[in-house]
Amino acid sequence: MRLRPYQSSDCRALTELFYETVHTVNRKDYTQAQADAWADGKPDLKAWDRSLKAHRSLVAEADGQIAGFGDMDSDGYLDRLYVHKDFQGRGIASAVCDALEAGCRAQRFLTHASITARPFFEARGYKVIKEQQVERKGLLLTNFVMEKQR
């Protein structure tokens, strides 16, 4: 596996990986309707590209394909972290997180973790600040505001 900086040409592949991950990996913790509201398969590619370029965004490649990605802003907010369904459990999310945290000068890191991702972040030393319900297309989804001190 290798990590590299995000490029605009990655955008469509990352949104497809996001959709696929939500609809397979996260489906064990969310209903089909919630997954559809979270990832509807109609991403705004320009908005995704702008956001990914505004943050430090890394792409993980393995076996000749994109295996995962993540992005963090300069204040330590980890916005997205997704691993392809076929590459789960191979240390890709940890490698992306390690690199993003190491490359950020913030004294604390913050994320909004899904039910699925909560145990991963807890194992990395993140603590739940609060459980919350976020609205997506009229449906409520549970996630957790989590924080880690450097």
C-alpha positions as CSV (number, residue, x, y, z in Angstrom):
1,M,0.0,0.0,0.0
2,R,1.2,3.5,-0.7
3,L,-0.2,6.9,0.3
4,R,-0.2,9.9,-2.0
5,P,-1.8,13.3,-2.1
6,Y,-5.3,13.7,-3.5
7,Q,-5.6,14.9,-7.1
8,S,-8.7,16.3,-8.7
9,S,-8.7,13.3,-11.2
10,D,-9.4,11.1,-8.1
11,C,-12.7,12.8,-7.2
12,R,-15.1,10.5,-9.1
13,A,-13.4,7.3,-7.8
14,L,-13.4,8.6,-4.2
15,T,-17.1,9.5,-4.4
16,E,-17.8,6.0,-5.8
17,L,-15.7,4.4,-3.0
18,F,-17.7,6.5,-0.4
19,Y,-21.0,5.4,-1.8
20,E,-20.0,1.7,-1.9
21,T,-18.5,1.8,1.6
22,V,-21.7,3.4,3.1
23,H,-23.9,0.9,1.3
24,T,-21.9,-2.2,2.3
25,V,-19.7,-1.6,5.4
26,N,-21.9,0.9,7.2
27,R,-25.1,-0.9,6.3
28,K,-24.6,-3.2,9.3
29,D,-25.3,-0.2,11.6
30,Y,-27.7,1.9,9.5
31,T,-30.9,1.1,7.6
32,Q,-31.1,1.1,3.8
33,A,-33.0,4.4,3.9
34,Q,-30.4,6.0,6.1
35,A,-27.6,4.7,3.8
36,D,-29.5,6.2,0.8
37,A,-29.8,9.5,2.6
38,W,-26.2,9.6,3.6
39,A,-24.8,8.6,0.2
40,D,-27.4,9.0,-2.6
41,G,-25.1,8.2,-5.5
42,K,-25.4,11.7,-6.9
43,P,-22.4,13.6,-5.5
44,D,-21.6,17.2,-6.3
45,L,-18.2,16.5,-7.7
46,K,-17.2,20.1,-7.8
47,A,-18.0,20.5,-4.1
48,W,-16.2,17.3,-3.2
49,D,-13.1,18.4,-5.2
50,R,-13.2,21.9,-3.6
51,S,-13.4,20.4,-0.1
52,L,-10.7,17.8,-0.7
53,K,-8.4,20.4,-2.1
54,A,-9.0,22.7,0.9
55,H,-7.9,20.0,3.3
56,R,-4.9,17.8,3.5
57,S,-6.3,14.8,1.6
58,L,-4.6,11.5,1.1
59,V,-5.4,8.6,-1.1
60,A,-4.3,5.0,-0.3
61,E,-3.5,2.7,-3.2
62,A,-3.2,-1.1,-2.9
63,D,-3.1,-3.8,-5.5
64,G,-3.3,-1.2,-8.3
65,Q,-6.5,0.5,-7.1
66,I,-7.7,3.1,-4.7
67,A,-8.2,1.4,-1.4
68,G,-9.2,4.3,0.8
69,F,-8.9,8.0,1.5
70,G,-9.1,10.6,4.2
71,D,-8.9,14.3,4.7
72,M,-8.1,16.6,7.6
73,D,-8.2,20.4,7.9
74,S,-5.5,22.5,9.5
75,D,-7.4,22.7,12.8
76,G,-7.3,18.9,13.2
77,Y,-10.9,18.1,12.0
78,L,-10.9,14.7,10.3
79,D,-13.7,15.1,7.8
80,R,-13.7,11.9,5.9
81,L,-12.1,8.5,6.3
82,Y,-13.3,5.6,4.1
83,V,-11.8,2.3,3.1
84,H,-13.0,0.2,0.1
85,K,-15.1,-2.8,1.2
86,D,-12.5,-5.2,-0.3
87,F,-9.7,-3.7,1.7
88,Q,-11.2,-3.6,5.2
89,G,-9.0,-4.8,8.1
90,R,-5.7,-4.3,6.3
91,G,-4.5,-1.2,8.2
92,I,-5.4,1.3,5.5
93,A,-7.5,3.5,7.7
94,S,-4.8,3.5,10.4
95,A,-2.1,4.4,7.9
96,V,-4.2,7.3,6.5
97,C,-5.0,8.5,10.0
98,D,-1.4,8.2,11.2
99,A,-0.2,10.3,8.2
100,L,-3.0,12.9,8.6
101,E,-2.4,13.3,12.3
102,A,1.4,13.5,11.9
103,G,1.0,16.2,9.2
104,C,-1.2,18.4,11.3
105,R,0.1,20.9,13.9
106,A,-3.2,21.0,15.9
107,Q,-3.0,19.9,19.5
108,R,-6.3,18.0,19.3
109,F,-8.1,16.0,16.6
110,L,-11.9,16.0,16.1
111,T,-14.1,13.8,14.0
112,H,-17.8,12.9,13.6
113,A,-17.6,9.1,13.7
114,S,-20.3,6.8,12.5
115,I,-21.6,4.0,14.6
116,T,-19.4,1.7,12.5
117,A,-16.2,3.8,12.9
118,R,-16.6,4.5,16.6
119,P,-14.6,1.4,17.8
120,F,-11.8,2.2,15.3
121,F,-11.4,5.7,16.7
122,E,-11.7,4.6,20.3
123,A,-8.8,2.2,19.7
124,R,-6.8,5.2,18.4
125,G,-7.4,7.1,21.7
126,Y,-10.3,9.2,20.6
127,K,-13.0,9.8,23.3
128,V,-16.7,10.4,22.7
129,I,-17.6,14.0,23.5
130,K,-21.3,13.4,22.6
131,E,-23.7,11.3,20.7
132,Q,-25.8,13.2,18.2
133,Q,-28.4,12.8,15.6
134,V,-27.7,14.4,12.2
135,E,-30.4,15.0,9.6
136,R,-29.8,13.8,6.1
137,K,-32.7,14.2,3.6
138,G,-35.2,14.1,6.4
139,L,-33.8,11.1,8.2
140,L,-31.9,11.0,11.4
141,L,-28.5,9.2,11.6
142,T,-26.6,8.6,14.8
143,N,-23.0,9.6,15.0
144,F,-20.4,10.6,17.6
145,V,-18.4,13.7,18.1
146,M,-15.0,12.3,19.1
147,E,-11.8,14.0,20.2
148,K,-8.2,13.0,20.7
149,Q,-5.5,15.1,22.4
150,R,-2.0,15.1,20.9
